[in-house]
């Protein structure tokens, strides 16, 4: 016992205890030896029987991330006490994973005896609480030490949100008035029917606008206006409607995108009533879509950044509930669009109204509404053509505006585009006539580099400004694409054949080595589907932006059969689901930036078999596009 007493007398914090207590402690110790490298504790799994005092050898402690990489590795030699924080502050479970090296000997003090010492000596107890507090100052340690919230504790989207149709929501009756109705009469009608929205119909019975509590507040009361003002002069627009057969989540997303608080419900060509955003959201109290509303109310870029940081949690919850990744993409896109619009509006407020009408458009995956959690900025600006003397002034404003928007988005978490496809790049902020010339030259030259630009800028989508500018651009493209464009289509097809599915000769998954892992790049695996669907869309002048929407349109035109459509849709969104799940896991559990690498060995057997089938499907479609656009089965 004297040997044990002498050893623990030098170990912190046992060295602060009286000798009499230490001699008793020495009698309670049990000796354990390890003859080879052995994982003796697994983080958040192994229940600690007590605390260990290393006598000989070494403990290697660390955190495993989801890819089974060791993080925050530390080595502890003789005289180190392990397990105190785990017993006291981590529900008795080992906080870290521990490997005992060969030739390691430890003394273990049983858990109940260790706790008795903590109760008897406040100084002894505070040694462990202070040590834990000090370690928590390290961001990585704090991340892994905080056990992720259980699925039940999280905000979870109700399954009904994604299967329930609008027709199941009880609509309000449409109450209306005529255009020349005085504002005070309209207000009285709203009060009488306990309505927050009154519709305005013309003399033919067509709804032409609507009036809300907010309309009356902003346009009459706040301005001390004339309460006899005709509602036609103050009513709001546009009228937004949705089919009764649409899903509830589609209705909510439409409301966010159109900035309307009320939707008319259409059934068999007639309006059967209306629903309010508050009505829908009140039934989805734990939905990520409520979170979108909170994004709209954010007041600073710091708050927007905090909101964007929470998106991986919602993605994880949705995927965990089996929600289709197409819907998850939609949610991510809506949050990203909402943030971008908030940033744009804040910059305009800061530097003043623009000197010309313009469009702020997003490109690439963001333009296709297929954003993931590893995202950068892809955007551009089109402004209306102005007289010569105003051109420099207009251009100066928009370049400054674009730079400020880009900087704020980067701060929030949308990193600068390494390829320079941003409105802050002078190449991508121009007048409408200049943009038309860009598209024309890309289509006519049809070189490898111009094909890439055309592909990027074909995947473009309006998010702010004068939408008619964007409409004019697409009308122009529609006319141009009716001209012979075989060279363009052939080069775009060749571009879609550059990325081959990662299959070996024996039809196993081909991997590359990244660090210590054997992985494949899932983004590159998905690229051929995006590319080939884009080629068919261009050839058939389908101006849908989303890969799924393009596929549906192509199927309706008979370009793809039902079987081909289903194969491509299921393949693409299965891959998207894997990609989003991996990225969310990296952010939430590993505290690392997301990437696009998938380790096949971390997948289930069913997932690996499914992937191989998907890769073969992609190969088959590449053969089809090779023959159709290049007239060459082999290249």
C-alpha positions in Angstrom: 0.0 0.0 0.0 2.9 2.3 0.7 3.9 2.2 -3.0 0.3 3.2 -4.1 0.2 5.9 -1.5 3.5 7.4 -2.7 2.3 7.3 -6.3 -1.1 9.0 -5.9 0.5 11.5 -3.5 2.1 13.1 -6.6 -1.0 13.0 -8.8 -3.2 16.1 -9.3 -5.6 16.7 -7.6 -5.1 13.8 -5.1 -2.0 15.6 -3.9 -4.2 18.2 -2.1 -5.9 15.6 0.1 -4.6 14.8 3.6 -2.3 11.8 4.0 -4.8 10.0 6.1 -7.4 10.2 3.3 -4.9 9.2 0.7 -3.9 6.0 2.6 -7.6 5.1 2.6 -7.8 5.8 -1.1 -4.8 3.7 -1.8 -6.6 0.7 -0.2 -9.5 1.2 -2.6 -7.5 1.2 -5.8 -7.5 -1.8 -8.2 -4.7 -2.5 -10.6 -5.3 -3.0 -14.3 -2.6 -3.8 -17.0 -2.8 -3.6 -20.8 -0.5 -5.7 -22.9 -1.4 -4.3 -26.3 -3.0 -1.3 -28.0 -6.6 -1.5 -27.0 -9.6 0.8 -27.3 -10.8 0.7 -23.7 -13.2 3.7 -23.7 -15.4 4.8 -26.6 -16.8 8.4 -26.4 -20.4 8.7 -25.3 -20.7 4.9 -25.1 -18.5 3.4 -22.4 -19.7 3.8 -18.9 -16.9 4.7 -16.6 -16.5 2.3 -13.6 -14.2 4.9 -12.0 -11.2 7.2 -12.6 -7.9 5.9 -13.8 -4.5 7.0 -12.6 -1.7 6.1 -15.1 1.2 4.4 -13.3 3.2 3.1 -16.3 2.8 3.4 -20.1 0.4 5.8 -21.9 -3.2 6.6 -22.7 -4.0 8.1 -26.1 -7.3 10.1 -25.9 -9.2 11.7 -28.7 -12.6 12.2 -30.3 -13.8 10.1 -33.2 -15.6 12.1 -35.9 -18.3 10.5 -38.2 -15.6 9.4 -40.7 -13.8 7.6 -37.8 -10.9 10.1 -37.9 -9.2 10.8 -34.6 -9.6 14.5 -33.6 -7.8 16.4 -30.8 -5.4 13.6 -30.1 -3.6 13.8 -26.7 -1.1 11.5 -25.0 -1.0 11.1 -21.2 1.8 9.4 -19.3 2.3 8.4 -15.7 0.8 10.6 -13.1 -2.3 11.6 -15.2 -5.8 11.1 -13.9 -8.4 10.2 -16.6 -12.2 10.0 -16.1 -13.0 12.6 -13.5 -14.8 15.0 -15.9 -16.7 12.0 -17.5 -18.0 10.7 -14.2 -19.0 14.1 -12.8 -20.2 16.0 -15.9 -20.9 13.6 -18.7 -23.5 11.2 -17.2 -20.8 8.7 -16.2 -19.9 8.1 -19.9 -16.4 8.5 -21.2 -16.2 11.9 -22.8 -13.4 10.9 -25.1 -12.2 7.7 -26.8 -9.1 6.2 -25.2 -6.5 3.7 -26.4 -4.2 2.1 -23.8 -0.8 1.6 -25.2 1.1 -1.6 -24.8 2.7 -2.0 -21.3 0.3 0.4 -19.6 -0.6 -0.1 -16.0 -3.3 2.0 -14.1 -4.8 2.3 -10.7 -8.6 2.6 -10.9 -10.6 4.3 -8.1 -14.3 3.1 -8.1 -16.8 5.7 -9.1 -18.7 5.8 -5.8 -15.5 6.3 -3.9 -14.4 9.1 -6.3 -17.7 10.8 -5.9 -17.4 10.6 -2.1 -14.0 12.4 -2.3 -15.6 15.1 -4.4 -18.4 15.6 -1.8 -15.9 15.6 1.0 -13.4 18.1 -0.6 -14.7 21.1 -2.5 -11.2 21.9 -3.7 -10.8 18.4 -5.1 -14.1 18.7 -6.9 -13.4 22.1 -8.3 -10.2 20.8 -9.9 -12.2 18.8 -12.4 -14.9 21.5 -13.0 -12.2 24.1 -13.6 -10.3 21.7 -16.0 -13.5 21.1 -17.9 -14.2 24.9 -18.1 -10.6 25.5 -19.4 -10.9 22.8 -22.0 -14.3 24.2 -23.2 -12.5 27.3 -24.4 -11.2 25.3 -27.3 -13.9 25.4 -30.0 -13.2 21.9 -31.3 -13.3 20.4 -27.8 -16.5 22.3 -27.0 -18.1 21.0 -30.2 -17.3 17.3 -29.5 -18.0 17.6 -25.8 -21.5 18.8 -26.3 -23.6 15.8 -27.0 -25.8 16.5 -30.1 -29.5 17.0 -29.3 -31.5 13.9 -29.6 -33.8 13.6 -32.5 -36.9 14.1 -30.3 -35.4 17.2 -28.7 -34.9 18.9 -32.0 -37.4 21.0 -34.0 -38.8 18.4 -36.3 -40.9 18.9 -39.4 -44.2 17.2 -39.3 -44.6 14.5 -41.9 -48.0 15.8 -42.7 -46.4 19.0 -44.0 -45.0 17.1 -47.0 -48.0 14.8 -47.7 -50.9 17.1 -46.8 -52.6 19.0 -49.6 -53.9 22.5 -49.6 -57.5 21.3 -50.0 -57.3 19.8 -46.4 -56.8 23.3 -44.9 -60.1 25.1 -44.1 -60.1 28.2 -46.3 -61.7 31.6 -45.4 -64.6 32.8 -47.4 -63.7 35.5 -50.0 -65.3 38.7 -49.0 -64.9 41.5 -51.6 -65.8 45.1 -52.4 -65.8 47.3 -55.5 -62.9 49.4 -56.6 -64.6 52.7 -55.7 -65.5 51.7 -52.2 -64.2 54.2 -49.6 -61.4 53.0 -47.4 -63.5 53.5 -44.2 -66.3 51.3 -45.6 -63.8 48.6 -46.5 -62.4 48.8 -43.0 -65.9 48.4 -41.5 -66.6 45.4 -43.8 -63.3 43.8 -42.6 -64.3 44.5 -38.9 -67.8 43.1 -39.4 -66.5 39.8 -40.9 -63.4 39.7 -38.6 -61.1 39.6 -41.6 -57.5 40.8 -42.1 -57.8 40.6 -45.9 -60.5 42.0 -48.1 -60.5 41.4 -51.8 -61.3 44.0 -54.5 -63.3 42.9 -57.6 -64.0 44.9 -60.7 -67.5 45.3 -62.1 -67.1 42.1 -64.1 -66.5 40.1 -60.9 -62.7 39.6 -61.4 -60.4 39.9 -58.4 -58.0 42.7 -59.2 -56.4 43.4 -55.8 -56.7 43.1 -52.0 -56.7 45.2 -48.9 -55.2 44.3 -45.5 -54.9 45.7 -42.0 -51.3 46.6 -43.0 -52.4 48.4 -46.2 -54.8 50.6 -44.2 -52.1 51.3 -41.5 -49.4 52.2 -44.0 -51.3 54.0 -46.7 -54.0 55.8 -44.7 -53.4 56.0 -41.0 -49.6 56.5 -40.9 -49.9 59.2 -43.7 -53.0 60.8 -42.1 -54.7 60.1 -45.4 -58.3 60.6 -46.5 -60.4 57.7 -45.2 -62.7 58.3 -48.1 -60.0 57.3 -50.6 -61.2 54.7 -53.0 -59.7 51.2 -52.3 -58.5 51.0 -56.0 -55.9 53.7 -55.2 -54.5 51.9 -52.2 -55.0 48.2 -52.8 -52.1 45.7 -53.0 -51.0 43.4 -55.8 -50.3 40.9 -57.3 -53.0 38.4 -56.8 -51.4 35.0 -56.1 -53.2 31.7 -56.3 -52.5 28.0 -55.8 -54.2 24.8 -56.8 -56.2 23.0 -54.0 -54.2 19.9 -55.1 -50.8 21.5 -54.3 -49.0 20.5 -51.1 -49.0 22.6 -48.0 -45.2 23.1 -48.1 -45.5 24.4 -51.7 -48.1 27.0 -50.5 -45.8 28.2 -47.7 -42.8 28.4 -50.0 -44.8 30.3 -52.6 -45.9 32.8 -50.0 -42.3 33.4 -49.0 -41.1 33.8 -52.6 -43.9 36.1 -53.7 -43.9 38.0 -50.4 -47.7 37.7 -50.1 -49.5 36.9 -46.9 -52.6 35.5 -48.6 -53.2 32.9 -51.3 -56.4 32.3 -53.2 -57.3 28.6 -53.5 -58.2 27.5 -57.0 -60.3 24.5 -57.8 -61.7 23.6 -61.2 -61.0 27.1 -62.5 -62.7 28.9 -59.7 -61.5 30.4 -56.4 -63.0 28.5 -53.5 -61.6 30.7 -50.7 -58.2 31.9 -49.4 -55.7 31.0 -46.7 -53.3 33.2 -44.8 -49.6 32.6 -44.1 -50.2 32.8 -40.4 -52.9 30.1 -40.6 -50.6 27.7 -42.4 -47.6 28.5 -40.1 -49.6 28.2 -36.9 -50.3 24.6 -37.9 -46.6 23.9 -38.4 -45.2 25.2 -35.2 -42.1 23.0 -35.4 -41.5 23.2 -39.1 -38.3 24.5 -40.7 -40.6 26.8 -42.7 -41.4 28.7 -39.5 -37.6 29.2 -39.4 -37.7 30.8 -42.9 -40.1 33.4 -41.4 -37.6 34.2 -38.7 -34.9 34.7 -41.4 -37.1 37.3 -43.0 -37.3 39.1 -39.6 -33.5 39.2 -39.1 -32.2 42.7 -38.6 -28.4 42.4 -39.2 -25.9 40.3 -41.2 -24.7 38.9 -37.8 -28.2 37.6 -37.3 -28.5 36.3 -40.8 -25.2 34.4 -40.3 -26.5 32.8 -37.1 -29.6 31.7 -39.1 -27.6 30.2 -41.9 -25.5 28.3 -39.4 -28.7 26.5 -38.2 -29.6 25.2 -41.6 -27.6 22.0 -41.4 -29.8 21.0 -38.3 -33.0 21.4 -40.3 -31.5 19.5 -43.3 -30.5 16.6 -41.0 -34.0 16.5 -39.4 -35.8 16.5 -42.8 -33.6 13.8 -44.2 -33.9 11.8 -41.0 -37.7 11.9 -41.4 -37.4 10.5 -44.9 -38.3 13.8 -46.7 -37.3 13.7 -50.3 -34.1 15.5 -51.0 -35.8 17.5 -53.8 -37.9 19.1 -51.1 -34.9 19.6 -48.9 -33.1 21.4 -51.7 -36.2 23.6 -52.0 -36.0 24.5 -48.3 -32.2 25.3 -48.5 -32.8 27.4 -51.6 -35.6 29.4 -50.0 -33.5 30.2 -47.0 -30.6 31.2 -49.1 -32.8 33.3 -51.4 -34.4 35.0 -48.3 -30.9 35.8 -47.0 -29.7 37.2 -50.3 -32.8 39.4 -50.7 -32.3 40.7 -47.1 -28.7 41.6 -47.9 -29.6 43.2 -51.2 -32.3 45.4 -49.5 -29.9 46.4 -46.8 -27.3 47.5 -49.3 -29.8 49.5 -51.3 -30.9 51.2 -48.0 -27.2 52.0 -47.3 -26.2 53.4 -50.7 -29.5 54.6 -52.1 -31.9 53.6 -54.8 -30.3 52.2 -58.0 -30.2 54.6 -61.0 -31.7 52.0 -63.3 -34.0 49.0 -63.2 -32.0 45.8 -62.7 -32.1 42.1 -62.0 -29.9 40.2 -59.5 -29.8 36.6 -60.7 -28.2 33.5 -59.2 -26.4 30.9 -61.3 -25.2 27.3 -61.3 -26.5 25.0 -58.6 -28.1 28.0 -56.8 -29.7 29.0 -60.0 -31.1 25.4 -60.4 -32.4 25.5 -56.8 -30.1 22.6 -56.0 -27.9 24.2 -53.3 -26.1 22.0 -50.8 -24.4 22.9 -47.6 -21.1 23.3 -49.4 -21.9 26.5 -51.3 -20.3 29.5 -52.8 -21.6 32.6 -54.5 -22.7 32.4 -58.2 -24.5 35.5 -59.2 -24.7 38.3 -61.8 -26.5 41.6 -62.5 -28.4 42.7 -65.6 -29.5 46.3 -65.7 -31.6 48.2 -68.3 -29.9 50.0 -71.2 -29.4 53.6 -70.5 -28.4 56.7 -72.5 -24.7 57.1 -73.2 -24.2 59.9 -70.7 -25.6 57.8 -67.9 -23.8 54.5 -68.6 -20.8 55.2 -66.4 -22.9 56.4 -63.5 -25.1 53.3 -63.7 -22.1 50.9 -64.0 -20.3 52.6 -61.1 -23.3 52.2 -58.8 -23.9 48.5 -59.6 -20.3 47.5 -59.3 -20.2 49.1 -55.8 -23.5 47.6 -55.0 -22.4 44.1 -56.1 -19.2 44.3 -54.1 -21.0 45.2 -50.9 -23.6 42.4 -51.5 -20.8 39.9 -52.1 -18.8 40.9 -49.0 -21.9 40.5 -46.8 -22.8 37.2 -48.3 -19.3 35.9 -47.7 -19.5 37.0 -44.1 -22.8 35.1 -43.6 -21.3 31.9 -45.0 -21.7 32.0 -48.8 -18.0 32.1 -49.7 -16.6 34.0 -52.7 -16.7 32.0 -55.9 -13.2 30.8 -56.8 -14.1 30.9 -60.5 -15.1 34.5 -60.2 -18.7 34.0 -61.3 -20.0 36.9 -59.1 -21.7 40.2 -59.8 -18.7 41.9 -58.1 -16.6 40.8 -61.1 -17.0 43.5 -63.7 -17.4 40.8 -66.4 -20.7 39.7 -64.9 -22.4 43.1 -64.3 -23.7 44.6 -67.5 -26.6 46.0 -69.4 -29.2 43.8 -71.0 -27.9 44.4 -74.5 -24.4 43.4 -73.4 -25.7 40.2 -71.9 -27.5 39.3 -75.1 -24.2 39.8 -76.9 -22.5 37.5 -74.3 -25.0 34.7 -74.9 -24.8 35.1 -78.7 -21.0 34.9 -78.8 -21.0 31.8 -76.5 -23.5 30.0 -78.7 -21.7 30.9 -81.9 -18.1 30.3 -80.8 -19.0 27.1 -79.0 -15.5 26.4 -77.6 -14.9 24.3 -74.5 -14.5 27.4 -72.3 -17.5 29.2 -73.8 -19.6 26.1 -73.4 -18.9 26.1 -69.7 -19.9 29.7 -69.4 -23.0 29.2 -71.4 -23.9 26.2 -69.2 -23.4 28.2 -66.0 -25.4 31.2 -67.3 -28.1 29.1 -68.7 -28.7 27.8 -65.2 -29.8 31.3 -64.0 -32.7 32.4 -61.9 -34.2 35.8 -60.9 -34.3 36.6 -57.2 -34.5 40.4 -57.0 -35.3 43.4 -59.2 -37.3 43.9 -62.3 -38.4 40.4 -63.5 -39.4 41.7 -66.9 -35.7 42.1 -67.7 -35.1 38.4 -67.1 -38.2 37.6 -69.2 -36.8 39.6 -72.1 -33.5 37.7 -71.8 -35.3 34.3 -72.0 -37.4 35.5 -74.9 -34.2 36.4 -76.7 -32.6 33.0 -75.9 -35.8 31.2 -77.1 -35.5 32.9 -80.5 -31.7 32.2 -80.7 -32.1 28.5 -79.9 -34.5 28.1 -82.8 -31.5 28.6 -85.1 -29.2 25.7 -86.0 -27.1 25.0 -82.9 -25.8 21.5 -83.6 -22.2 22.5 -82.8 -23.2 24.0 -79.4 -25.2 20.9 -78.5 -22.4 18.5 -79.6 -19.9 20.4 -77.4 -22.2 20.5 -74.5 -22.8 16.8 -74.9 -19.1 16.1 -74.9 -18.8 18.2 -71.8 -21.4 15.9 -70.1 -19.3 12.9 -71.0 -16.1 14.1 -69.3 -17.2 12.7 -65.9 -17.5 9.0 -65.9 -19.3 7.1 -63.1 -16.8 5.7 -60.6 -17.1 2.0 -61.5 -14.2 -0.4 -62.0 -14.0 -2.9 -64.8 -15.5 -5.5 -62.4 -18.3 -3.0 -61.6 -17.1 -2.2 -58.1 -17.0 1.4 -56.8 -13.8 3.1 -57.9 -12.2 5.3 -55.2 -9.5 7.9 -54.9 -7.3 8.5 -51.9 -8.0 11.6 -49.9 -5.9 11.8 -46.7 -6.3 8.4 -45.1 -9.6 7.6 -46.7 -10.7 5.8 -49.9 -13.6 7.9 -51.3 -15.4 9.0 -54.5 -16.6 12.5 -55.4 -20.4 12.5 -55.3 -20.6 16.0 -56.9 -18.8 14.8 -60.0 -20.9 11.6 -60.0 -24.1 13.8 -60.2 -22.7 16.2 -62.8 -23.4 14.0 -65.8 -27.1 13.9 -65.0 -27.2 17.7 -64.6 -25.3 18.1 -67.9 -27.3 15.7 -70.0 -30.6 17.0 -68.8 -29.4 20.6 -69.6 -28.5 19.6 -73.2 -31.9 18.1 -73.8 -33.6 21.1 -72.2 -31.7 23.5 -74.5 -32.3 21.6 -77.6 -36.0 21.5 -76.8 -36.1 25.1 -75.5 -37.2 24.1 -72.0 -36.6 27.0 -69.7 -37.2 25.4 -66.4 -34.3 25.9 -64.0 -34.3 22.9 -61.8 -33.0 19.5 -63.0 -36.2 17.7 -61.7 -38.4 20.3 -63.3 -36.6 20.0 -66.6 -36.9 16.2 -66.5 -40.7 16.5 -65.9 -41.0 18.9 -68.8 -39.0 16.7 -71.1 -41.1 13.7 -70.1 -44.3 15.6 -70.9 -42.9 16.4 -74.4 -42.1 12.8 -75.0 -38.3 13.3 -75.0 -37.9 10.8 -72.1 -40.1 7.8 -71.5 -41.7 7.2 -68.1 -39.1 4.6 -67.3 -36.2 6.9 -68.3 -37.7 9.8 -66.3 -38.1 7.7 -63.2 -34.6 6.3 -63.4 -33.0 9.7 -63.7 -35.2 11.3 -61.1 -34.6 8.6 -58.5 -30.9 8.4 -59.3 -30.3 12.1 -59.0 -32.2 12.7 -55.8 -30.9 9.6 -54.2 -27.3 10.9 -54.8 -28.5 14.4 -53.6 -29.8 12.8 -50.4 -26.5 11.1 -49.7 -24.6 14.3 -50.4 -26.7 16.4 -48.1 -26.7 13.9 -45.3 -22.9 13.6 -45.4 -22.4 17.4 -45.4 -24.9 18.0 -42.6 -23.2 15.3 -40.5 -19.7 16.9 -41.1 -21.0 20.3 -39.9 -23.1 19.1 -37.0 -21.1 16.2 -35.6 -17.5 16.8 -36.8 -17.3 20.6 -36.7 -15.5 20.5 -40.1 -16.3 22.3 -43.4 -18.5 20.0 -45.6 -17.1 18.4 -48.7 -18.3 16.1 -51.5 -16.4 12.9 -50.7 -18.2 9.7 -49.8 -16.4 6.7 -48.3 -18.2 3.6 -49.7 -17.0 1.6 -46.6 -19.1 3.9 -44.4 -22.3 3.0 -46.4 -24.6 0.0 -45.8 -24.6 -2.9 -48.2 -27.9 -1.8 -49.6 -26.6 1.7 -50.2 -23.5 0.4 -52.1 -25.7 -1.9 -54.3 -28.0 1.1 -55.0 -25.1 3.3 -56.0 -23.7 0.7 -58.4 -27.1 0.5 -60.1 -27.2 4.3 -60.3 -23.8 4.4 -61.9 -24.8 1.9 -64.5 -27.9 4.0 -65.2 -25.7 7.1 -65.8 -23.5 5.1 -68.1 -26.5 4.0 -70.2 -27.7 7.6 -70.5 -24.2 8.8 -71.5 -24.2 6.2 -74.3 -27.5 7.6 -75.5 -26.4 11.2 -75.5 -23.1 10.1 -77.1 -24.9 8.6 -80.1 -27.6 11.3 -80.3 -25.4 14.4 -80.2 -21.9 13.3 -81.3 -22.8 10.3 -83.6 -20.1 8.3 -82.0 -20.7 5.5 -79.6 -17.1 5.5 -78.3 -16.1 9.2 -78.0 
